[in-house]
């Protein structure tokens, strides 16, 4: 068995509006393993993004516990969670969050300048197929290229975990496949534990393991005996 990277026990997240309590998560027990490419699948509002934010140290549980390896994230204060995110986690979101006035190289350098053991921005951009575009600004790039810059920025600090929330959600299928190829390349080359949230069921075919969410709970988990390469995924 590969090493355990994340473990949750009874994770519950409640948003209290004063008149009603909304359960974004309702008792989630989950294990994620080193080197695994996992897809979290489910409709909007099923709890996927809430869980990802908790795993990444961006949000707190209402009840339950979360471990990163042997580190209990639920015992960390905000400073501790900032350290955890900086040193261990890379994030990729649906919208690229690039700084418009900076080139691709400079956007990646924002992360490498504050990381303890980063790769060179140029190396990170080469890994996602953008070595020829590193001196271009976001406005000069397509949506897929901008998302690959965001991936390069996320992996440049050599994170153990890459958390991706709808990374192809704003892209057409051809461009989305290029982004999935970049994520698979990182997972294959570095063994980076990769978690991808999507509502696009086709993407599950490239995962080691697929976890279905419904109404704040895990409804189904299964393993792909044969994984499709991104180039063969159709949506």
C-alpha positions as CSV (number, residue, x, y, z in Angstrom):
1,X,0.0,0.0,0.0
2,X,1.2,3.5,-0.8
3,X,1.7,5.9,2.1
4,X,-1.3,7.7,3.5
5,X,-1.3,11.4,2.7
6,X,-4.7,12.6,3.9
7,X,-7.1,11.0,6.3
8,X,-10.4,12.5,7.5
9,X,-12.7,11.3,10.2
10,X,-16.3,12.5,10.5
11,X,-15.6,15.8,8.8
12,X,-18.6,18.0,9.0
13,X,-18.9,21.6,7.8
14,X,-22.0,23.6,8.8
15,X,-22.8,27.1,7.6
16,X,-25.2,28.8,10.1
17,X,-27.3,31.5,8.5
18,X,-29.1,32.2,11.8
19,X,-32.4,30.8,10.6
20,X,-31.1,27.5,9.1
21,X,-28.0,25.4,9.2
22,X,-26.6,24.2,5.9
23,X,-24.5,21.1,5.9
24,X,-21.9,21.4,3.2
25,X,-20.2,18.2,4.6
26,X,-22.1,15.7,6.7
27,X,-19.6,13.3,8.2
28,X,-16.9,12.5,5.6
29,X,-14.4,9.7,6.2
30,X,-11.7,9.7,3.5
31,X,-8.3,8.4,2.7
32,X,-6.0,9.7,0.0
33,X,-2.7,8.0,-0.9
34,X,0.8,9.1,-2.0
35,X,1.2,9.4,-5.8
36,X,-2.5,8.9,-6.4
37,X,-4.5,10.8,-9.1
38,X,-7.9,11.1,-7.6
39,X,-11.0,12.6,-9.1
40,X,-13.8,14.0,-6.8
41,X,-17.0,13.8,-8.8
42,X,-20.4,15.2,-8.0
43,X,-23.0,17.9,-8.7
44,X,-22.6,21.5,-7.7
45,X,-23.2,21.8,-3.9
46,X,-22.3,18.2,-3.2
47,X,-19.4,19.2,-0.9
48,X,-16.4,18.6,-3.2
49,X,-15.0,22.2,-3.0
50,X,-15.6,22.5,0.7
51,X,-13.6,19.3,1.3
52,X,-10.8,20.4,-1.0
53,X,-10.5,23.7,0.9
54,X,-10.3,21.9,4.2
55,X,-7.7,19.5,3.0
56,X,-5.7,22.5,1.6
57,X,-5.9,24.4,4.9
58,X,-8.1,27.2,3.4
59,X,-11.1,26.4,5.7
60,X,-11.8,24.9,9.1
61,X,-14.0,21.9,10.0
62,X,-17.1,22.3,12.2
63,X,-16.6,18.8,13.5
64,X,-14.2,16.0,12.8
65,X,-10.5,15.7,12.3
66,X,-8.1,15.9,9.3
67,X,-4.6,14.6,9.1
68,X,-1.9,15.3,6.6
69,X,0.4,12.3,7.2
70,X,0.8,12.5,11.0
71,X,0.0,16.2,11.2
72,X,-3.4,17.0,12.7
73,X,-4.6,20.0,10.6
74,X,-7.5,20.6,12.9
75,X,-5.2,21.5,15.7
76,X,-3.3,24.2,13.7
77,X,-4.0,27.9,14.1
78,X,-4.1,30.2,11.1
79,X,-0.3,30.7,11.2
80,X,0.2,26.9,11.2
81,X,-2.1,26.4,8.3
82,X,-0.3,29.1,6.3
83,X,3.0,27.3,6.9
84,X,1.3,24.0,5.8
85,X,-0.1,25.5,2.6
86,X,3.2,27.2,1.7
87,X,5.4,24.1,2.2
88,X,3.2,21.2,1.1
89,X,0.3,22.2,-1.1
90,X,-0.2,23.6,-4.6
91,X,-3.6,24.9,-5.8
92,X,-5.1,25.2,-9.2
93,X,-8.5,26.8,-9.5
94,X,-11.1,27.2,-12.4
95,X,-10.1,30.8,-12.9
96,X,-6.4,31.3,-13.3
97,X,-5.7,34.2,-10.9
98,X,-2.7,35.3,-12.8
99,X,-1.3,38.9,-12.3
100,X,-2.1,40.6,-15.6
101,X,1.0,43.0,-15.5
102,X,3.4,40.1,-15.0
103,X,4.8,37.7,-17.6
104,X,4.3,33.9,-17.3
105,X,7.8,33.6,-15.8
106,X,7.1,36.4,-13.3
107,X,3.8,34.9,-12.3
108,X,5.6,31.6,-11.4
109,X,8.4,33.5,-9.7
110,X,5.8,34.9,-7.2
111,X,5.8,31.4,-5.7
112,X,9.4,30.4,-6.1
113,X,10.6,33.5,-4.3
114,X,8.9,32.4,-1.1
115,X,9.4,28.7,-1.3
116,X,12.1,26.7,0.6
117,X,13.1,24.4,-2.2
118,X,11.6,25.6,-5.5
119,X,12.4,24.7,-9.1
120,X,13.3,27.4,-11.5
121,X,10.3,29.2,-13.0
122,X,11.7,28.3,-16.5
123,X,11.8,24.6,-15.6
124,X,8.2,24.7,-14.3
125,X,7.0,26.3,-17.5
126,X,8.8,23.8,-19.6
127,X,7.1,21.0,-17.7
128,X,3.7,22.3,-18.9
129,X,4.8,22.9,-22.4
130,X,5.2,26.7,-22.2
131,X,8.9,27.2,-22.4
132,X,8.3,29.2,-25.6
133,X,5.8,31.5,-23.9
134,X,7.4,32.4,-20.6
135,X,8.0,36.1,-21.5
136,X,4.4,36.6,-22.6
137,X,1.7,38.3,-20.6
138,X,-1.6,36.6,-19.7
139,X,-3.6,38.8,-22.2
140,X,-1.4,37.4,-24.9
141,X,-2.3,33.8,-24.0
142,X,-5.2,31.5,-24.6
143,X,-7.3,30.2,-21.6
144,X,-5.6,26.9,-21.8
145,X,-2.1,28.5,-21.7
146,X,-3.1,30.7,-18.8
147,X,-4.3,27.6,-16.9
148,X,-1.0,25.8,-17.6
149,X,0.9,28.9,-16.3
150,X,-1.3,28.5,-13.1
151,X,-0.3,24.8,-12.9
152,X,3.4,25.7,-13.4
153,X,3.0,28.2,-10.5
154,X,1.5,25.6,-8.3
155,X,4.1,22.9,-9.0
156,X,7.2,25.2,-9.0
157,X,7.5,24.9,-5.2
158,X,7.6,21.1,-5.5
159,X,4.4,20.4,-3.4
160,X,3.6,17.0,-2.2
161,X,0.0,17.6,-3.0
162,X,-1.7,19.3,-5.9
163,X,-5.4,20.3,-5.3
164,X,-7.3,21.3,-8.4
165,X,-10.8,22.7,-8.3
166,X,-12.5,22.5,-11.8
167,X,-9.3,23.2,-13.6
168,X,-11.0,22.6,-17.0
169,X,-14.3,24.2,-16.1
170,X,-13.8,27.4,-18.1
171,X,-12.2,25.6,-21.1
172,X,-13.4,23.9,-24.3
173,X,-12.6,20.1,-24.6
174,X,-9.5,20.5,-26.8
175,X,-7.9,23.0,-24.5
176,X,-9.1,21.1,-21.4
177,X,-7.3,18.0,-22.6
178,X,-4.0,20.0,-22.8
179,X,-4.5,21.0,-19.2
180,X,-5.3,17.4,-18.2
181,X,-2.1,16.2,-20.0
182,X,-0.1,18.7,-17.9
183,X,-1.6,17.5,-14.7
184,X,-1.0,13.8,-15.6
185,X,2.6,14.6,-16.6
186,X,3.2,16.2,-13.1
187,X,1.6,13.2,-11.4
188,X,3.6,10.7,-13.5
189,X,7.0,12.4,-13.3
190,X,7.1,13.5,-9.6
191,X,4.5,11.3,-8.0
192,X,2.7,14.4,-6.8
193,X,-0.6,13.3,-5.1
194,X,-3.2,15.0,-7.3
195,X,-6.8,15.6,-6.5
196,X,-9.1,17.0,-9.2
197,X,-12.6,18.2,-8.5
198,X,-15.0,18.1,-11.5
199,X,-18.6,17.8,-12.4
200,X,-17.4,16.4,-15.8
201,X,-17.9,12.7,-15.6
202,X,-15.6,12.0,-18.6
203,X,-12.5,13.1,-16.6
204,X,-13.0,10.2,-14.1
205,X,-11.6,7.8,-16.7
206,X,-8.0,9.1,-16.3
207,X,-8.0,8.7,-12.5
208,X,-6.5,6.0,-10.3
209,X,-9.5,6.3,-8.0
210,X,-12.9,8.1,-8.3
211,X,-14.8,9.4,-5.3
212,X,-18.5,10.4,-5.8
213,X,-20.1,13.0,-3.6
214,X,-23.8,13.6,-3.0
215,X,-25.4,15.9,-0.4
216,X,-22.2,16.4,1.6
217,X,-21.4,12.7,1.8
218,X,-19.3,10.2,-0.1
219,X,-21.8,8.1,-2.1
220,X,-19.4,5.8,-4.0
221,X,-15.7,5.0,-4.4
222,X,-14.1,2.9,-7.1
223,X,-10.8,2.3,-8.7
224,X,-10.1,2.3,-12.5
225,X,-8.5,-0.9,-13.6
226,X,-7.5,0.7,-16.8
227,X,-7.0,4.5,-17.1
228,X,-7.5,6.4,-20.3
229,X,-4.9,8.9,-21.4
230,X,-6.3,12.5,-21.6
231,X,-6.1,12.4,-25.4
232,X,-8.8,9.7,-25.5
233,X,-11.2,11.5,-23.2
234,X,-14.3,12.9,-25.0
235,X,-16.8,15.3,-23.5
